[in-house]
Amino acid sequence: MTRTTGLIAALDTQSPQQAQAWAKAVGPSAGAVKLGMEFAYAAGFQAVADVAGTTPLFLDLKLHDIPNTVGAAIRALSYLRPKMLTVHASGGRAMMEAARKARDDAFPANDRPALLAVTVLTSLDDAALAETGVGDGARAQVLRLGKLAMQSGMDGLVCSAHEIAPLRDSLGDAPLLVTPGIRPAGSQAGDQKRVMTPAEARNAGADWIVVGRPITQAENPAAAAAAILAELTA
């Protein structure tokens, strides 16, 4: 199938003013902005609402707790009206099912966020996973958690671009696949270990790519975002 890959700009900062400036700069190129734990914990959820006021919001809090607590958290966050919301697949079936129920109860049917299950963080490689007791590597764990997440009612998955092809082979076109760890050619990988370029992720079958520092640390964030979008649509 023909797939359009969108850009999510990750606004990783503790400053509401900086986040607002970045959101305005990337607005013409990004289909959504990502605000996560660093910003929410530092600036508060009113600041999240303010930044996302005119831009679709990918609320990346990676919820992971007992089912009742995750469900209650999603209901509490419903006023923010995010476009996408993340939970950890490793929280298990009951937790993800509780997240789905809370989402369906708290949001109107025509304005529900996509629930995305985080599989394996892109900062982890096979050696790091082995230290946690996962001995068969990142790809096997992503496939295992991806299948569980989709069986539990999730709309999609957060995964490394390196796992897109096996996930598509296993699960088909149904999951919305969102891929962090994207670095334009020539960019520093930083703390990411399983990375691809925007075009490589698009060609692999990503629905959305998440790009942070290559945009926000650029001399001209608006131009950096526009260049990534141009690469995606070339």
C-alpha positions as a Markdown table, in Angstrom:
| # | Residue | x | y | z |
|---|---|---|---|---|
| 1 | Met | 0.0 | 0.0 | 0.0 |
| 2 | Thr | 1.1 | 3.6 | -0.5 |
| 3 | Arg | 2.0 | 5.1 | 2.9 |
| 4 | Thr | 2.3 | 8.7 | 3.9 |
| 5 | Thr | 4.8 | 9.2 | 6.7 |
| 6 | Gly | 4.3 | 12.2 | 9.0 |
| 7 | Leu | 6.8 | 14.2 | 11.1 |
| 8 | Ile | 6.4 | 14.6 | 14.9 |
| 9 | Ala | 8.7 | 17.2 | 16.4 |
| 10 | Ala | 9.9 | 16.3 | 19.9 |
| 11 | Leu | 10.0 | 19.4 | 22.0 |
| 12 | Asp | 12.3 | 18.2 | 24.8 |
| 13 | Thr | 12.7 | 21.2 | 27.1 |
| 14 | Gln | 11.6 | 22.4 | 30.6 |
| 15 | Ser | 10.8 | 25.9 | 29.3 |
| 16 | Pro | 7.3 | 26.8 | 28.2 |
| 17 | Gln | 8.6 | 29.7 | 26.3 |
| 18 | Gln | 11.1 | 27.6 | 24.4 |
| 19 | Ala | 8.5 | 24.9 | 23.7 |
| 20 | Gln | 6.1 | 27.6 | 22.4 |
| 21 | Ala | 8.8 | 29.0 | 20.1 |
| 22 | Trp | 9.7 | 25.6 | 18.7 |
| 23 | Ala | 6.0 | 24.7 | 18.2 |
| 24 | Lys | 5.5 | 27.8 | 16.2 |
| 25 | Ala | 8.6 | 27.2 | 14.2 |
| 26 | Val | 7.9 | 23.6 | 13.3 |
| 27 | Gly | 4.1 | 24.1 | 12.8 |
| 28 | Pro | 4.2 | 24.3 | 9.0 |
| 29 | Ser | 6.2 | 21.0 | 8.7 |
| 30 | Ala | 5.2 | 18.8 | 11.7 |
| 31 | Gly | 1.9 | 17.0 | 11.9 |
| 32 | Ala | 2.2 | 16.9 | 15.6 |
| 33 | Val | 4.5 | 17.9 | 18.5 |
| 34 | Lys | 5.6 | 15.6 | 21.2 |
| 35 | Leu | 5.6 | 16.7 | 24.8 |
| 36 | Gly | 6.8 | 14.1 | 27.3 |
| 37 | Met | 7.8 | 13.6 | 30.9 |
| 38 | Glu | 10.6 | 16.2 | 31.1 |
| 39 | Phe | 8.3 | 19.1 | 30.0 |
| 40 | Ala | 5.2 | 17.9 | 31.8 |
| 41 | Tyr | 7.0 | 17.4 | 35.1 |
| 42 | Ala | 8.9 | 20.7 | 34.9 |
| 43 | Ala | 6.3 | 23.0 | 33.5 |
| 44 | Gly | 3.0 | 21.4 | 34.5 |
| 45 | Phe | 0.1 | 20.2 | 32.5 |
| 46 | Gln | -1.4 | 23.6 | 32.0 |
| 47 | Ala | 1.8 | 24.4 | 30.0 |
| 48 | Val | 1.2 | 21.2 | 28.0 |
| 49 | Ala | -2.3 | 22.5 | 27.2 |
| 50 | Asp | -0.9 | 25.9 | 26.2 |
| 51 | Val | 1.7 | 24.6 | 23.9 |
| 52 | Ala | -0.6 | 22.1 | 22.3 |
| 53 | Gly | -3.4 | 24.6 | 21.9 |
| 54 | Thr | -3.1 | 25.0 | 18.2 |
| 55 | Thr | -1.0 | 21.9 | 17.3 |
| 56 | Pro | -1.9 | 18.2 | 17.5 |
| 57 | Leu | -0.3 | 16.7 | 20.6 |
| 58 | Phe | 1.6 | 13.5 | 20.9 |
| 59 | Leu | 1.5 | 13.1 | 24.7 |
| 60 | Asp | 4.4 | 10.8 | 25.5 |
| 61 | Leu | 4.1 | 9.9 | 29.2 |
| 62 | Lys | 4.7 | 6.2 | 28.7 |
| 63 | Leu | 2.2 | 5.2 | 31.4 |
| 64 | His | 3.1 | 2.0 | 33.2 |
| 65 | Asp | 1.4 | 1.1 | 36.5 |
| 66 | Ile | -1.3 | -1.2 | 37.8 |
| 67 | Pro | -4.4 | -1.2 | 35.5 |
| 68 | Asn | -6.6 | 0.9 | 37.8 |
| 69 | Thr | -4.0 | 3.6 | 38.1 |
| 70 | Val | -3.3 | 3.8 | 34.3 |
| 71 | Gly | -7.0 | 4.0 | 33.6 |
| 72 | Ala | -7.5 | 6.7 | 36.1 |
| 73 | Ala | -4.5 | 8.6 | 34.7 |
| 74 | Ile | -5.9 | 8.5 | 31.2 |
| 75 | Arg | -9.3 | 9.8 | 32.4 |
| 76 | Ala | -7.5 | 12.6 | 34.3 |
| 77 | Leu | -5.6 | 13.6 | 31.1 |
| 78 | Ser | -8.6 | 13.6 | 28.8 |
| 79 | Tyr | -9.0 | 17.4 | 29.0 |
| 80 | Leu | -5.7 | 17.8 | 27.1 |
| 81 | Arg | -7.3 | 16.1 | 24.0 |
| 82 | Pro | -4.1 | 14.6 | 22.7 |
| 83 | Lys | -3.8 | 13.1 | 19.2 |
| 84 | Met | -1.7 | 10.2 | 20.5 |
| 85 | Leu | -1.0 | 8.9 | 24.0 |
| 86 | Thr | 1.6 | 6.3 | 25.1 |
| 87 | Val | 1.6 | 3.4 | 27.5 |
| 88 | His | 4.2 | 0.7 | 28.1 |
| 89 | Ala | 3.4 | -2.6 | 26.4 |
| 90 | Ser | 5.4 | -4.3 | 29.2 |
| 91 | Gly | 2.7 | -3.3 | 31.6 |
| 92 | Gly | 0.8 | -6.3 | 30.3 |
| 93 | Arg | -2.6 | -7.2 | 28.8 |
| 94 | Ala | -4.8 | -6.1 | 31.8 |
| 95 | Met | -3.1 | -2.7 | 32.0 |
| 96 | Met | -3.5 | -2.0 | 28.2 |
| 97 | Glu | -7.1 | -3.2 | 28.3 |
| 98 | Ala | -7.8 | -0.8 | 31.2 |
| 99 | Ala | -6.1 | 2.0 | 29.2 |
| 100 | Arg | -8.3 | 1.2 | 26.2 |
| 101 | Lys | -11.5 | 1.2 | 28.3 |
| 102 | Ala | -10.6 | 4.5 | 30.0 |
| 103 | Arg | -9.8 | 6.1 | 26.7 |
| 104 | Asp | -13.1 | 5.0 | 25.2 |
| 105 | Asp | -15.0 | 6.1 | 28.3 |
| 106 | Ala | -13.3 | 9.5 | 28.7 |
| 107 | Phe | -13.2 | 10.7 | 25.1 |
| 108 | Pro | -15.9 | 11.3 | 22.6 |
| 109 | Ala | -16.0 | 8.7 | 19.8 |
| 110 | Asn | -14.9 | 11.3 | 17.2 |
| 111 | Asp | -12.0 | 12.7 | 19.2 |
| 112 | Arg | -10.2 | 9.7 | 20.7 |
| 113 | Pro | -6.4 | 9.7 | 20.8 |
| 114 | Ala | -4.5 | 6.8 | 19.3 |
| 115 | Leu | -3.3 | 4.6 | 22.1 |
| 116 | Leu | 0.3 | 3.6 | 21.3 |
| 117 | Ala | 2.2 | 0.9 | 23.2 |
| 118 | Val | 5.9 | 1.4 | 23.6 |
| 119 | Thr | 7.7 | -1.8 | 22.8 |
| 120 | Val | 11.5 | -1.5 | 23.4 |
| 121 | Leu | 13.1 | 1.9 | 23.9 |
| 122 | Thr | 15.4 | 3.0 | 21.2 |
| 123 | Ser | 18.1 | 3.6 | 23.8 |
| 124 | Leu | 18.3 | -0.1 | 24.5 |
| 125 | Asp | 20.2 | -2.7 | 22.5 |
| 126 | Asp | 20.5 | -6.5 | 22.8 |
| 127 | Ala | 23.1 | -6.3 | 25.5 |
| 128 | Ala | 21.1 | -3.8 | 27.6 |
| 129 | Leu | 18.0 | -6.0 | 27.3 |
| 130 | Ala | 20.0 | -9.1 | 28.4 |
| 131 | Glu | 20.8 | -7.3 | 31.6 |
| 132 | Thr | 17.1 | -7.0 | 32.3 |
| 133 | Gly | 16.5 | -10.8 | 31.7 |
| 134 | Val | 15.4 | -10.5 | 28.0 |
| 135 | Gly | 17.9 | -12.9 | 26.4 |
| 136 | Asp | 16.6 | -13.2 | 22.8 |
| 137 | Gly | 17.2 | -9.6 | 21.7 |
| 138 | Ala | 15.3 | -6.5 | 20.8 |
| 139 | Arg | 13.6 | -7.7 | 17.7 |
| 140 | Ala | 12.1 | -10.8 | 19.4 |
| 141 | Gln | 10.9 | -8.7 | 22.3 |
| 142 | Val | 9.4 | -6.0 | 20.1 |
| 143 | Leu | 7.5 | -8.7 | 18.1 |
| 144 | Arg | 6.3 | -10.3 | 21.4 |
| 145 | Leu | 5.1 | -7.1 | 22.9 |
| 146 | Gly | 3.7 | -5.8 | 19.6 |
| 147 | Lys | 1.5 | -8.8 | 19.2 |
| 148 | Leu | 0.3 | -8.6 | 22.8 |
| 149 | Ala | -0.4 | -4.9 | 22.5 |
| 150 | Met | -2.6 | -5.3 | 19.4 |
| 151 | Gln | -4.4 | -8.2 | 21.0 |
| 152 | Ser | -5.1 | -5.9 | 24.0 |
| 153 | Gly | -6.8 | -3.2 | 21.9 |
| 154 | Met | -3.9 | -0.8 | 21.2 |
| 155 | Asp | -4.1 | 1.3 | 18.0 |
| 156 | Gly | -0.4 | 1.2 | 17.3 |
| 157 | Leu | 3.1 | 0.8 | 18.5 |
| 158 | Val | 6.2 | 2.8 | 19.3 |
| 159 | Cys | 9.2 | 1.0 | 18.0 |
| 160 | Ser | 12.6 | 1.4 | 16.4 |
| 161 | Ala | 12.6 | 1.8 | 12.6 |
| 162 | His | 14.7 | -1.4 | 12.6 |
| 163 | Glu | 11.7 | -3.4 | 13.8 |
| 164 | Ile | 9.1 | -1.9 | 11.3 |
| 165 | Ala | 9.6 | -4.6 | 8.6 |
| 166 | Pro | 9.2 | -7.6 | 11.0 |
| 167 | Leu | 6.2 | -6.0 | 12.6 |
| 168 | Arg | 4.6 | -5.4 | 9.3 |
| 169 | Asp | 5.3 | -9.0 | 8.3 |
| 170 | Ser | 3.7 | -10.2 | 11.5 |
| 171 | Leu | 0.9 | -7.8 | 12.1 |
| 172 | Gly | 0.2 | -6.3 | 8.6 |
| 173 | Asp | -0.9 | -2.7 | 8.0 |
| 174 | Ala | -3.3 | -2.4 | 11.0 |
| 175 | Pro | -0.9 | -1.0 | 13.6 |
| 176 | Leu | 0.0 | 2.6 | 13.6 |
| 177 | Leu | 3.8 | 2.6 | 13.8 |
| 178 | Val | 5.5 | 5.5 | 15.3 |
| 179 | Thr | 9.3 | 5.5 | 15.3 |
| 180 | Pro | 11.7 | 7.6 | 17.4 |
| 181 | Gly | 15.4 | 7.3 | 17.1 |
| 182 | Ile | 15.4 | 9.0 | 13.7 |
| 183 | Arg | 18.5 | 10.9 | 12.7 |
| 184 | Pro | 19.0 | 12.7 | 9.4 |
| 185 | Ala | 22.2 | 11.7 | 7.6 |
| 186 | Gly | 25.2 | 13.3 | 9.3 |
| 187 | Ser | 23.5 | 13.8 | 12.7 |
| 188 | Gln | 24.9 | 12.5 | 15.9 |
| 189 | Ala | 23.1 | 9.4 | 17.3 |
| 190 | Gly | 23.4 | 10.7 | 20.9 |
| 191 | Asp | 21.9 | 8.2 | 23.4 |
| 192 | Gln | 20.0 | 6.4 | 20.6 |
| 193 | Lys | 21.3 | 3.0 | 19.6 |
| 194 | Arg | 18.9 | 1.7 | 16.9 |
| 195 | Val | 18.6 | 4.6 | 14.5 |
| 196 | Met | 17.6 | 5.3 | 10.8 |
| 197 | Thr | 17.3 | 8.3 | 8.6 |
| 198 | Pro | 13.8 | 9.7 | 7.8 |
| 199 | Ala | 13.8 | 8.3 | 4.3 |
| 200 | Glu | 14.9 | 4.8 | 5.5 |
| 201 | Ala | 12.1 | 4.8 | 8.1 |
| 202 | Arg | 9.5 | 5.9 | 5.5 |
| 203 | Asn | 10.7 | 3.2 | 3.1 |
| 204 | Ala | 10.5 | 0.6 | 5.9 |
| 205 | Gly | 6.8 | 1.5 | 6.5 |
| 206 | Ala | 6.6 | 4.0 | 9.4 |
| 207 | Asp | 3.4 | 6.0 | 9.7 |
| 208 | Trp | 5.1 | 8.7 | 11.8 |
| 209 | Ile | 8.7 | 9.5 | 12.7 |
| 210 | Val | 9.7 | 11.4 | 15.8 |
| 211 | Val | 12.6 | 13.8 | 15.6 |
| 212 | Gly | 13.9 | 15.9 | 18.4 |
| 213 | Arg | 17.5 | 17.2 | 18.7 |
| 214 | Pro | 18.2 | 17.4 | 15.0 |
| 215 | Ile | 15.4 | 19.9 | 14.8 |
| 216 | Thr | 15.5 | 21.7 | 18.2 |
| 217 | Gln | 19.3 | 22.0 | 18.4 |
| 218 | Ala | 19.6 | 23.2 | 14.8 |
| 219 | Glu | 20.5 | 26.8 | 14.1 |
| 220 | Asn | 17.2 | 27.2 | 12.3 |
| 221 | Pro | 14.6 | 24.7 | 13.7 |
| 222 | Ala | 12.0 | 25.7 | 11.1 |
| 223 | Ala | 14.4 | 25.0 | 8.2 |
| 224 | Ala | 15.5 | 21.7 | 9.8 |
| 225 | Ala | 11.9 | 20.5 | 10.1 |
| 226 | Ala | 11.1 | 21.5 | 6.6 |
| 227 | Ala | 14.2 | 19.6 | 5.3 |
| 228 | Ile | 13.0 | 16.5 | 7.1 |
| 229 | Leu | 9.5 | 16.8 | 5.7 |
| 230 | Ala | 11.0 | 17.3 | 2.2 |
| 231 | Glu | 13.0 | 14.1 | 2.6 |
| 232 | Leu | 9.8 | 12.2 | 3.7 |
| 233 | Thr | 7.8 | 13.4 | 0.7 |
| 234 | Ala | 10.5 | 13.2 | -2.0 |
